[in-house]
């Protein structure tokens, strides 16, 4: 989830749990503490690969945050010059910290919740990274808590109601993802594609239009876009084949190739390209993210570069969104978001 929403969630949790005891400081320090797990972005100073490895990593593990809650809570108490019991400040720190990776878990990016026991990444594809429907109620609750217009009891009630509403909203996003996974399985199977894994991920700014991606045992991918209100897919169903050659093998065996495969949660499609100068390029496409207007094109990728002698000369991360106007992409997606009319006579799966 975006960093501002993380802070707003921390402040709203603070108001709901400790607003009556700590007053407006619960909102202020809840906001600050809610941001802290994303301190791992400093890994970007050591390069894009360090950022890939450590963002949503150690500072998002439940065990690490449980241990950090005590010193952070005590530090905030000292900064606030508060006479409130230490346990209240530690409790505020714990809740504001723990809710950060939980809401990250609801997105498709992947979060290492079990670090250091495991570096596995977890995602349930319930919310997009940016979602105003989720964030605005938290902003309103935080604003009310900071103004002092209402009594602490009423502010606490508003914060609790806000958390309940946003949690239900996130739950509905997860439910839609599960429904579209099942529809996607039927759709792909009807086309002779037997998926071993299917993800249904909400697209930018909404939980209506989902990117549905299936992967089979041969690492082929089948991709389309769907929404709950429509039985027919919103875009053509596309099959993407992986390339297999010695360059792909060497790229995947490289430490950056292994890291990118881990980051993509194995949703990785290799593409081998011969270059005019006699060199070679292997593109490792993260198939979780793509564009509605070009479903087969991955939004994020890594590239391994080989010279004409077959020597690996470099490994870079790339973004492919520049070939499409983001305004056109957003307009095309939102056109389906606000078209709430279900199919009168649902087309057969795959028919366009």
LOZA-80681 format. One record per residue (C-alpha): x, y, z; residue in three letters; residue number from 1. Coordinates in steps of 0.02 Angstrom, whole numbers, plus 50000, padded with zeros to 5 digits. Last residue first. Layout:
N
<u->X	v->Y	w->Z	residu->ALA	num->NUM>
...
This chain:
352
<u->49255	v->49445	w->48599	residu->UNK	num->352>
<u->49225	v->49263	w->48638	residu->UNK	num->351>
<u->49349	v->49187	w->48761	residu->UNK	num->350>
<u->49219	v->49121	w->48881	residu->UNK	num->349>
<u->49051	v->49113	w->48798	residu->UNK	num->348>
<u->48963	v->49279	w->48793	residu->UNK	num->347>
<u->48845	v->49324	w->48933	residu->UNK	num->346>
<u->48671	v->49373	w->48871	residu->UNK	num->345>
<u->48623	v->49534	w->48958	residu->UNK	num->344>
<u->48802	v->49557	w->49017	residu->UNK	num->343>
<u->48808	v->49653	w->49179	residu->UNK	num->342>
<u->48782	v->49842	w->49178	residu->UNK	num->341>
<u->48899	v->49925	w->49304	residu->UNK	num->340>
<u->48999	v->50023	w->49177	residu->UNK	num->339>
<u->49094	v->50130	w->49302	residu->UNK	num->338>
<u->49240	v->50011	w->49323	residu->UNK	num->337>
<u->49239	v->49962	w->49138	residu->UNK	num->336>
<u->49270	v->50141	w->49080	residu->UNK	num->335>
<u->49392	v->50154	w->49225	residu->UNK	num->334>
<u->49511	v->50033	w->49140	residu->UNK	num->333>
<u->49511	v->50117	w->48969	residu->UNK	num->332>
<u->49526	v->50290	w->49046	residu->UNK	num->331>
<u->49671	v->50234	w->49156	residu->UNK	num->330>
<u->49766	v->50160	w->49010	residu->UNK	num->329>
<u->49732	v->50311	w->48899	residu->UNK	num->328>
<u->49794	v->50428	w->49036	residu->UNK	num->327>
<u->49944	v->50315	w->49067	residu->UNK	num->326>
<u->49991	v->50338	w->48885	residu->UNK	num->325>
<u->50073	v->50178	w->48829	residu->UNK	num->324>
<u->50254	v->50144	w->48776	residu->UNK	num->323>
<u->50317	v->50219	w->48939	residu->UNK	num->322>
<u->50243	v->50078	w->49042	residu->UNK	num->321>
<u->50386	v->49956	w->49009	residu->UNK	num->320>
<u->50490	v->49973	w->49167	residu->UNK	num->319>
<u->50666	v->49902	w->49173	residu->UNK	num->318>
<u->50786	v->49820	w->49296	residu->UNK	num->317>
<u->50963	v->49788	w->49235	residu->UNK	num->316>
<u->51088	v->49646	w->49221	residu->UNK	num->315>
<u->51254	v->49673	w->49133	residu->UNK	num->314>
<u->51393	v->49604	w->49025	residu->UNK	num->313>
<u->51356	v->49418	w->49018	residu->UNK	num->312>
<u->51482	v->49349	w->48894	residu->UNK	num->311>
<u->51408	v->49261	w->48741	residu->UNK	num->310>
<u->51547	v->49317	w->48626	residu->UNK	num->309>
<u->51429	v->49437	w->48537	residu->UNK	num->308>
<u->51393	v->49523	w->48703	residu->UNK	num->307>
<u->51261	v->49466	w->48828	residu->UNK	num->306>
<u->51135	v->49576	w->48920	residu->UNK	num->305>
<u->51016	v->49513	w->49054	residu->UNK	num->304>
<u->50856	v->49615	w->49071	residu->UNK	num->303>
<u->50735	v->49627	w->49217	residu->UNK	num->302>
<u->50551	v->49664	w->49197	residu->UNK	num->301>
<u->50407	v->49769	w->49259	residu->UNK	num->300>
<u->50247	v->49816	w->49167	residu->UNK	num->299>
<u->50232	v->49652	w->49075	residu->UNK	num->298>
<u->50159	v->49658	w->48901	residu->UNK	num->297>
<u->50032	v->49521	w->48865	residu->UNK	num->296>
<u->49884	v->49627	w->48920	residu->UNK	num->295>
<u->49923	v->49777	w->48808	residu->UNK	num->294>
<u->49779	v->49901	w->48832	residu->UNK	num->293>
<u->49745	v->49838	w->49009	residu->UNK	num->292>
<u->49928	v->49855	w->49051	residu->UNK	num->291>
<u->50030	v->49730	w->49148	residu->UNK	num->290>
<u->50083	v->49674	w->49321	residu->UNK	num->289>
<u->50087	v->49496	w->49386	residu->UNK	num->288>
<u->50180	v->49438	w->49230	residu->UNK	num->287>
<u->50351	v->49492	w->49293	residu->UNK	num->286>
<u->50447	v->49480	w->49129	residu->UNK	num->285>
<u->50627	v->49417	w->49124	residu->UNK	num->284>
<u->50702	v->49488	w->48964	residu->UNK	num->283>
<u->50854	v->49399	w->48895	residu->UNK	num->282>
<u->50962	v->49499	w->48776	residu->UNK	num->281>
<u->51090	v->49440	w->48649	residu->UNK	num->280>
<u->51237	v->49510	w->48554	residu->UNK	num->279>
<u->51272	v->49494	w->48369	residu->UNK	num->278>
<u->51255	v->49680	w->48337	residu->UNK	num->277>
<u->51077	v->49658	w->48273	residu->UNK	num->276>
<u->51018	v->49584	w->48440	residu->UNK	num->275>
<u->50948	v->49409	w->48469	residu->UNK	num->274>
<u->50805	v->49410	w->48595	residu->UNK	num->273>
<u->50762	v->49279	w->48727	residu->UNK	num->272>
<u->50602	v->49308	w->48827	residu->UNK	num->271>
<u->50583	v->49231	w->49000	residu->UNK	num->270>
<u->50411	v->49234	w->49085	residu->UNK	num->269>
<u->50411	v->49249	w->49275	residu->UNK	num->268>
<u->50262	v->49230	w->49392	residu->UNK	num->267>
<u->50379	v->49136	w->49512	residu->UNK	num->266>
<u->50337	v->49251	w->49658	residu->UNK	num->265>
<u->50397	v->49397	w->49552	residu->UNK	num->264>
<u->50523	v->49442	w->49689	residu->UNK	num->263>
<u->50589	v->49263	w->49697	residu->UNK	num->262>
<u->50611	v->49258	w->49507	residu->UNK	num->261>
<u->50694	v->49429	w->49515	residu->UNK	num->260>
<u->50817	v->49368	w->49646	residu->UNK	num->259>
<u->50860	v->49212	w->49548	residu->UNK	num->258>
<u->50893	v->49316	w->49393	residu->UNK	num->257>
<u->50996	v->49440	w->49493	residu->UNK	num->256>
<u->51102	v->49298	w->49565	residu->UNK	num->255>
<u->51128	v->49226	w->49390	residu->UNK	num->254>
<u->51053	v->49054	w->49359	residu->UNK	num->253>
<u->50898	v->49129	w->49275	residu->UNK	num->252>
<u->51007	v->49227	w->49154	residu->UNK	num->251>
<u->51115	v->49076	w->49116	residu->UNK	num->250>
<u->50965	v->48967	w->49078	residu->UNK	num->249>
<u->50885	v->49103	w->48971	residu->UNK	num->248>
<u->51047	v->49122	w->48872	residu->UNK	num->247>
<u->51061	v->48933	w->48849	residu->UNK	num->246>
<u->50888	v->48923	w->48772	residu->UNK	num->245>
<u->50707	v->48916	w->48826	residu->UNK	num->244>
<u->50582	v->49052	w->48784	residu->UNK	num->243>
<u->50422	v->49060	w->48884	residu->UNK	num->242>
<u->50254	v->49062	w->48792	residu->UNK	num->241>
<u->50120	v->49193	w->48821	residu->UNK	num->240>
<u->49939	v->49145	w->48790	residu->UNK	num->239>
<u->49812	v->49286	w->48772	residu->UNK	num->238>
<u->49627	v->49290	w->48815	residu->UNK	num->237>
<u->49552	v->49442	w->48729	residu->UNK	num->236>
<u->49500	v->49584	w->48846	residu->UNK	num->235>
<u->49351	v->49614	w->48960	residu->UNK	num->234>
<u->49321	v->49429	w->48992	residu->UNK	num->233>
<u->49138	v->49375	w->48983	residu->UNK	num->232>
<u->49038	v->49340	w->49140	residu->UNK	num->231>
<u->49030	v->49525	w->49185	residu->UNK	num->230>
<u->48988	v->49595	w->49357	residu->UNK	num->229>
<u->49138	v->49513	w->49441	residu->UNK	num->228>
<u->49267	v->49593	w->49328	residu->UNK	num->227>
<u->49392	v->49518	w->49207	residu->UNK	num->226>
<u->49556	v->49553	w->49120	residu->UNK	num->225>
<u->49651	v->49419	w->49023	residu->UNK	num->224>
<u->49810	v->49318	w->49032	residu->UNK	num->223>
<u->49869	v->49140	w->48999	residu->UNK	num->222>
<u->50049	v->49103	w->49044	residu->UNK	num->221>
<u->50164	v->48960	w->48998	residu->UNK	num->220>
<u->50279	v->48903	w->49136	residu->UNK	num->219>
<u->50274	v->48721	w->49079	residu->UNK	num->218>
<u->50170	v->48669	w->49230	residu->UNK	num->217>
<u->50042	v->48803	w->49191	residu->UNK	num->216>
<u->50030	v->48985	w->49245	residu->UNK	num->215>
<u->49867	v->49083	w->49248	residu->UNK	num->214>
<u->49848	v->49271	w->49256	residu->UNK	num->213>
<u->49689	v->49370	w->49289	residu->UNK	num->212>
<u->49710	v->49560	w->49292	residu->UNK	num->211>
<u->49562	v->49626	w->49389	residu->UNK	num->210>
<u->49436	v->49765	w->49355	residu->UNK	num->209>
<u->49322	v->49807	w->49504	residu->UNK	num->208>
<u->49439	v->49835	w->49650	residu->UNK	num->207>
<u->49499	v->50006	w->49593	residu->UNK	num->206>
<u->49640	v->50135	w->49587	residu->UNK	num->205>
<u->49756	v->50037	w->49472	residu->UNK	num->204>
<u->49708	v->49857	w->49436	residu->UNK	num->203>
<u->49653	v->49722	w->49557	residu->UNK	num->202>
<u->49748	v->49557	w->49546	residu->UNK	num->201>
<u->49674	v->49386	w->49503	residu->UNK	num->200>
<u->49813	v->49255	w->49519	residu->UNK	num->199>
<u->49806	v->49078	w->49451	residu->UNK	num->198>
<u->49928	v->48936	w->49485	residu->UNK	num->197>
<u->49944	v->48760	w->49416	residu->UNK	num->196>
<u->49843	v->48809	w->49264	residu->UNK	num->195>
<u->49778	v->48682	w->49139	residu->UNK	num->194>
<u->49757	v->48773	w->48972	residu->UNK	num->193>
<u->49648	v->48684	w->48846	residu->UNK	num->192>
<u->49544	v->48838	w->48803	residu->UNK	num->191>
<u->49399	v->48782	w->48913	residu->UNK	num->190>
<u->49527	v->48756	w->49051	residu->UNK	num->189>
<u->49577	v->48940	w->49039	residu->UNK	num->188>
<u->49399	v->49001	w->49059	residu->UNK	num->187>
<u->49357	v->48880	w->49198	residu->UNK	num->186>
<u->49515	v->48927	w->49294	residu->UNK	num->185>
<u->49482	v->49111	w->49261	residu->UNK	num->184>
<u->49308	v->49097	w->49333	residu->UNK	num->183>
<u->49380	v->49017	w->49491	residu->UNK	num->182>
<u->49515	v->49150	w->49505	residu->UNK	num->181>
<u->49383	v->49282	w->49471	residu->UNK	num->180>
<u->49281	v->49226	w->49622	residu->UNK	num->179>
<u->49436	v->49223	w->49732	residu->UNK	num->178>
<u->49486	v->49400	w->49679	residu->UNK	num->177>
<u->49309	v->49462	w->49711	residu->UNK	num->176>
<u->49317	v->49390	w->49887	residu->UNK	num->175>
<u->49484	v->49475	w->49918	residu->UNK	num->174>
<u->49412	v->49642	w->49863	residu->UNK	num->173>
<u->49260	v->49612	w->49974	residu->UNK	num->172>
<u->49376	v->49582	w->50120	residu->UNK	num->171>
<u->49467	v->49745	w->50084	residu->UNK	num->170>
<u->49300	v->49837	w->50089	residu->UNK	num->169>
<u->49251	v->49748	w->50250	residu->UNK	num->168>
<u->49416	v->49802	w->50326	residu->UNK	num->167>
<u->49388	v->49980	w->50267	residu->UNK	num->166>
<u->49216	v->49984	w->50348	residu->UNK	num->165>
<u->49275	v->49907	w->50513	residu->UNK	num->164>
<u->49424	v->50024	w->50523	residu->UNK	num->163>
<u->49313	v->50175	w->50489	residu->UNK	num->162>
<u->49184	v->50119	w->50619	residu->UNK	num->161>
<u->49323	v->50100	w->50748	residu->UNK	num->160>
<u->49395	v->50271	w->50706	residu->UNK	num->159>
<u->49223	v->50353	w->50717	residu->UNK	num->158>
<u->49191	v->50272	w->50885	residu->UNK	num->157>
<u->49361	v->50328	w->50950	residu->UNK	num->156>
<u->49326	v->50507	w->50893	residu->UNK	num->155>
<u->49159	v->50500	w->50983	residu->UNK	num->154>
<u->49241	v->50443	w->51145	residu->UNK	num->153>
<u->49383	v->50569	w->51127	residu->UNK	num->152>
<u->49254	v->50710	w->51118	residu->UNK	num->151>
<u->49233	v->50797	w->50952	residu->UNK	num->150>
<u->49309	v->50952	w->50874	residu->UNK	num->149>
<u->49486	v->50906	w->50929	residu->UNK	num->148>
<u->49551	v->50938	w->50754	residu->UNK	num->147>
<u->49675	v->50794	w->50751	residu->UNK	num->146>
<u->49549	v->50654	w->50774	residu->UNK	num->145>
<u->49433	v->50724	w->50643	residu->UNK	num->144>
<u->49577	v->50734	w->50518	residu->UNK	num->143>
<u->49631	v->50556	w->50557	residu->UNK	num->142>
<u->49455	v->50490	w->50531	residu->UNK	num->141>
<u->49439	v->50584	w->50366	residu->UNK	num->140>
<u->49607	v->50521	w->50302	residu->UNK	num->139>
<u->49561	v->50343	w->50349	residu->UNK	num->138>
<u->49397	v->50362	w->50254	residu->UNK	num->137>
<u->49495	v->50426	w->50104	residu->UNK	num->136>
<u->49620	v->50281	w->50095	residu->UNK	num->135>
<u->49512	v->50130	w->50053	residu->UNK	num->134>
<u->49406	v->50212	w->49918	residu->UNK	num->133>
<u->49561	v->50307	w->49860	residu->UNK	num->132>
<u->49652	v->50146	w->49815	residu->UNK	num->131>
<u->49837	v->50150	w->49769	residu->UNK	num->130>
<u->49936	v->49987	w->49786	residu->UNK	num->129>
<u->49783	v->49892	w->49727	residu->UNK	num->128>
<u->49682	v->49790	w->49852	residu->UNK	num->127>
<u->49631	v->49608	w->49878	residu->UNK	num->126>
<u->49775	v->49516	w->49792	residu->UNK	num->125>
<u->49813	v->49395	w->49935	residu->UNK	num->124>
<u->50002	v->49418	w->49943	residu->UNK	num->123>
<u->50140	v->49328	w->50037	residu->UNK	num->122>
<u->50327	v->49324	w->50001	residu->UNK	num->121>
<u->50435	v->49184	w->50068	residu->UNK	num->120>
<u->50592	v->49244	w->50160	residu->UNK	num->119>
<u->50564	v->49119	w->50300	residu->UNK	num->118>
<u->50597	v->49114	w->50487	residu->UNK	num->117>
<u->50675	v->49287	w->50478	residu->UNK	num->116>
<u->50551	v->49343	w->50409	residu->UNK	num->115>
<u->50375	v->49269	w->50414	residu->UNK	num->114>
<u->50281	v->49418	w->50341	residu->UNK	num->113>
<u->50395	v->49437	w->50191	residu->UNK	num->112>
<u->50274	v->49543	w->50086	residu->UNK	num->111>
<u->50219	v->49520	w->49905	residu->UNK	num->110>
<u->50174	v->49651	w->49776	residu->UNK	num->109>
<u->49995	v->49592	w->49747	residu->UNK	num->108>
<u->49911	v->49693	w->49886	residu->UNK	num->107>
<u->49822	v->49630	w->50043	residu->UNK	num->106>
<u->49988	v->49581	w->50122	residu->UNK	num->105>
<u->50034	v->49766	w->50121	residu->UNK	num->104>
<u->49881	v->49793	w->50233	residu->UNK	num->103>
<u->49949	v->49666	w->50356	residu->UNK	num->102>
<u->50127	v->49731	w->50339	residu->UNK	num->101>
<u->50074	v->49902	w->50408	residu->UNK	num->100>
<u->49944	v->49841	w->50533	residu->UNK	num->99>
<u->50083	v->49767	w->50638	residu->UNK	num->98>
<u->50176	v->49932	w->50663	residu->UNK	num->97>
<u->50027	v->50038	w->50715	residu->UNK	num->96>
<u->49963	v->49900	w->50831	residu->UNK	num->95>
<u->50132	v->49872	w->50914	residu->UNK	num->94>
<u->50174	v->50056	w->50932	residu->UNK	num->93>
<u->50007	v->50097	w->51013	residu->UNK	num->92>
<u->50026	v->49949	w->51131	residu->UNK	num->91>
<u->50202	v->50007	w->51178	residu->UNK	num->90>
<u->50132	v->50180	w->51212	residu->UNK	num->89>
<u->49992	v->50112	w->51318	residu->UNK	num->88>
<u->50109	v->49993	w->51411	residu->UNK	num->87>
<u->50221	v->50137	w->51459	residu->UNK	num->86>
<u->50081	v->50215	w->51559	residu->UNK	num->85>
<u->50035	v->50394	w->51512	residu->UNK	num->84>
<u->50148	v->50529	w->51586	residu->UNK	num->83>
<u->50195	v->50592	w->51412	residu->UNK	num->82>
<u->50344	v->50694	w->51363	residu->UNK	num->81>
<u->50295	v->50663	w->51181	residu->UNK	num->80>
<u->50474	v->50621	w->51135	residu->UNK	num->79>
<u->50491	v->50509	w->51288	residu->UNK	num->78>
<u->50330	v->50416	w->51249	residu->UNK	num->77>
<u->50384	v->50398	w->51068	residu->UNK	num->76>
<u->50549	v->50320	w->51122	residu->UNK	num->75>
<u->50458	v->50200	w->51239	residu->UNK	num->74>
<u->50342	v->50143	w->51100	residu->UNK	num->73>
<u->50486	v->50123	w->50978	residu->UNK	num->72>
<u->50591	v->50025	w->51103	residu->UNK	num->71>
<u->50446	v->49905	w->51142	residu->UNK	num->70>
<u->50370	v->49888	w->50969	residu->UNK	num->69>
<u->50536	v->49834	w->50892	residu->UNK	num->68>
<u->50524	v->49656	w->50958	residu->UNK	num->67>
<u->50348	v->49629	w->50893	residu->UNK	num->66>
<u->50399	v->49713	w->50729	residu->UNK	num->65>
<u->50542	v->49589	w->50703	residu->UNK	num->64>
<u->50427	v->49440	w->50735	residu->UNK	num->63>
<u->50291	v->49505	w->50618	residu->UNK	num->62>
<u->50412	v->49527	w->50472	residu->UNK	num->61>
<u->50390	v->49692	w->50379	residu->UNK	num->60>
<u->50557	v->49769	w->50428	residu->UNK	num->59>
<u->50647	v->49613	w->50365	residu->UNK	num->58>
<u->50572	v->49616	w->50188	residu->UNK	num->57>
<u->50443	v->49732	w->50115	residu->UNK	num->56>
<u->50588	v->49819	w->50025	residu->UNK	num->55>
<u->50745	v->49715	w->50056	residu->UNK	num->54>
<u->50779	v->49617	w->49898	residu->UNK	num->53>
<u->50709	v->49734	w->49766	residu->UNK	num->52>
<u->50790	v->49884	w->49849	residu->UNK	num->51>
<u->50957	v->49793	w->49854	residu->UNK	num->50>
<u->50936	v->49756	w->49668	residu->UNK	num->49>
<u->50897	v->49937	w->49626	residu->UNK	num->48>
<u->51057	v->50004	w->49707	residu->UNK	num->47>
<u->51135	v->50029	w->49877	residu->UNK	num->46>
<u->51039	v->50191	w->49903	residu->UNK	num->45>
<u->50881	v->50094	w->49865	residu->UNK	num->44>
<u->50905	v->50001	w->50030	residu->UNK	num->43>
<u->50843	v->50164	w->50109	residu->UNK	num->42>
<u->50670	v->50101	w->50060	residu->UNK	num->41>
<u->50680	v->49990	w->50215	residu->UNK	num->40>
<u->50612	v->50135	w->50317	residu->UNK	num->39>
<u->50446	v->50069	w->50251	residu->UNK	num->38>
<u->50420	v->49983	w->50419	residu->UNK	num->37>
<u->50420	v->50156	w->50500	residu->UNK	num->36>
<u->50269	v->50235	w->50416	residu->UNK	num->35>
<u->50139	v->50171	w->50538	residu->UNK	num->34>
<u->50247	v->50236	w->50681	residu->UNK	num->33>
<u->50231	v->50413	w->50615	residu->UNK	num->32>
<u->50042	v->50403	w->50590	residu->UNK	num->31>
<u->50014	v->50320	w->50759	residu->UNK	num->30>
<u->50123	v->50457	w->50835	residu->UNK	num->29>
<u->50010	v->50595	w->50772	residu->UNK	num->28>
<u->49844	v->50503	w->50791	residu->UNK	num->27>
<u->49880	v->50437	w->50967	residu->UNK	num->26>
<u->49952	v->50608	w->51010	residu->UNK	num->25>
<u->49778	v->50679	w->50980	residu->UNK	num->24>
<u->49719	v->50603	w->51143	residu->UNK	num->23>
<u->49830	v->50478	w->51232	residu->UNK	num->22>
<u->49706	v->50385	w->51341	residu->UNK	num->21>
<u->49543	v->50407	w->51244	residu->UNK	num->20>
<u->49635	v->50392	w->51077	residu->UNK	num->19>
<u->49721	v->50230	w->51126	residu->UNK	num->18>
<u->49637	v->50093	w->51026	residu->UNK	num->17>
<u->49529	v->50176	w->50894	residu->UNK	num->16>
<u->49636	v->50333	w->50885	residu->UNK	num->15>
<u->49796	v->50232	w->50863	residu->UNK	num->14>
<u->49716	v->50120	w->50732	residu->UNK	num->13>
<u->49665	v->50278	w->50638	residu->UNK	num->12>
<u->49841	v->50349	w->50653	residu->UNK	num->11>
<u->49923	v->50189	w->50593	residu->UNK	num->10>
<u->49802	v->50174	w->50447	residu->UNK	num->9>
<u->49837	v->50354	w->50398	residu->UNK	num->8>
<u->50025	v->50319	w->50402	residu->UNK	num->7>
<u->50007	v->50167	w->50290	residu->UNK	num->6>
<u->49892	v->50266	w->50177	residu->UNK	num->5>
<u->50029	v->50394	w->50152	residu->UNK	num->4>
<u->50156	v->50256	w->50112	residu->UNK	num->3>
<u->50059	v->50178	w->49969	residu->UNK	num->2>
<u->50000	v->50000	w->50000	residu->UNK	num->1>
